[in-house]
Amino acid sequence: MSSALPGASISASEVTDITPFGFWLLVDDSEYFVPFTDYPDFRRATVAQVYSVRRIGPVQLHWPALDIDIELDALARPSDYPLAFTR
């Protein structure tokens, strides 16, 4: 049995669709909806900026061009994170 190369990404994360209300994000085997009402900076972003997501840790995603980080737990259980996303 061989392991992945050191430093190689072993988990996928990608935007799969953008709607007028937000976008769908596939991370590993889970799909999350990111609503523009909760994350308004994405509404003003270009399509290319929204699609340019990077996984920077086991539970954290980053959009470099927008300087936005989101933890997966905030998407999975938004009621546990009542603070609004602001700049």
C-alpha positions as CSV (number, residue, x, y, z in Angstrom):
1,M,0.0,0.0,0.0
2,S,1.4,3.4,-0.9
3,S,0.5,6.8,0.5
4,A,-0.1,10.0,-1.4
5,L,2.9,12.1,-2.3
6,P,4.0,14.4,0.6
7,G,2.2,17.7,0.2
8,A,-0.3,16.3,-2.4
9,S,-3.9,17.2,-1.8
10,I,-5.9,14.1,-0.8
11,S,-9.3,15.8,-0.5
12,A,-11.4,17.6,-3.1
13,S,-13.2,20.9,-2.8
14,E,-14.9,22.7,-5.6
15,V,-17.8,25.0,-6.4
16,T,-20.3,23.0,-8.5
17,D,-23.0,25.6,-9.3
18,I,-23.8,29.3,-8.8
19,T,-27.4,30.5,-8.5
20,P,-28.9,33.9,-7.9
21,F,-29.1,33.0,-4.2
22,G,-25.7,31.5,-3.5
23,F,-23.5,28.7,-4.6
24,W,-23.0,25.0,-4.1
25,L,-19.7,23.7,-2.7
26,L,-18.6,20.1,-2.8
27,V,-16.1,19.1,-0.2
28,D,-15.0,15.5,-0.1
29,D,-18.4,13.7,-0.2
30,S,-20.5,16.5,1.3
31,E,-22.3,19.3,-0.4
32,Y,-22.9,22.7,1.2
33,F,-24.9,25.7,0.1
34,V,-23.3,29.1,0.7
35,P,-26.1,31.7,0.6
36,F,-25.3,35.2,-0.5
37,T,-27.5,36.6,2.3
38,D,-25.0,35.1,4.9
39,Y,-21.9,35.8,2.8
40,P,-22.6,39.0,0.8
41,D,-19.0,39.5,-0.4
42,F,-19.5,36.5,-2.7
43,R,-22.4,38.3,-4.4
44,R,-20.1,41.1,-5.6
45,A,-17.4,38.6,-6.7
46,T,-16.8,37.4,-10.3
47,V,-17.6,33.9,-11.2
48,A,-13.9,33.1,-11.5
49,Q,-13.3,34.4,-8.0
50,V,-16.0,32.2,-6.6
51,Y,-14.7,29.1,-8.4
52,S,-11.2,29.8,-7.1
53,V,-11.5,28.0,-3.8
54,R,-8.6,26.3,-2.0
55,R,-8.6,23.9,0.9
56,I,-6.1,25.2,3.4
57,G,-6.7,22.7,6.2
58,P,-8.9,19.8,7.0
59,V,-11.9,22.1,7.9
60,Q,-11.0,25.4,6.3
61,L,-11.6,26.8,2.8
62,H,-10.0,30.0,1.4
63,W,-10.8,32.2,-1.6
64,P,-7.5,34.0,-2.3
65,A,-8.7,36.8,-4.6
66,L,-11.5,37.7,-2.1
67,D,-9.5,37.1,1.1
68,I,-12.4,35.1,2.5
69,D,-12.0,32.0,4.8
70,I,-14.9,29.8,5.8
71,E,-14.8,26.8,8.1
72,L,-16.9,23.8,7.1
73,D,-18.6,23.6,10.5
74,A,-20.1,27.1,9.8
75,L,-21.6,25.7,6.6
76,A,-22.7,22.4,8.1
77,R,-24.3,24.0,11.2
78,P,-25.0,27.7,10.5
79,S,-27.2,28.1,13.6
80,D,-24.2,27.5,15.8
81,Y,-22.5,30.6,14.1
82,P,-25.0,33.4,14.6
83,L,-22.6,36.3,13.7
84,A,-23.0,37.7,10.3
85,F,-20.2,37.7,7.8
86,T,-18.9,41.2,7.5
87,R,-15.9,43.1,6.2
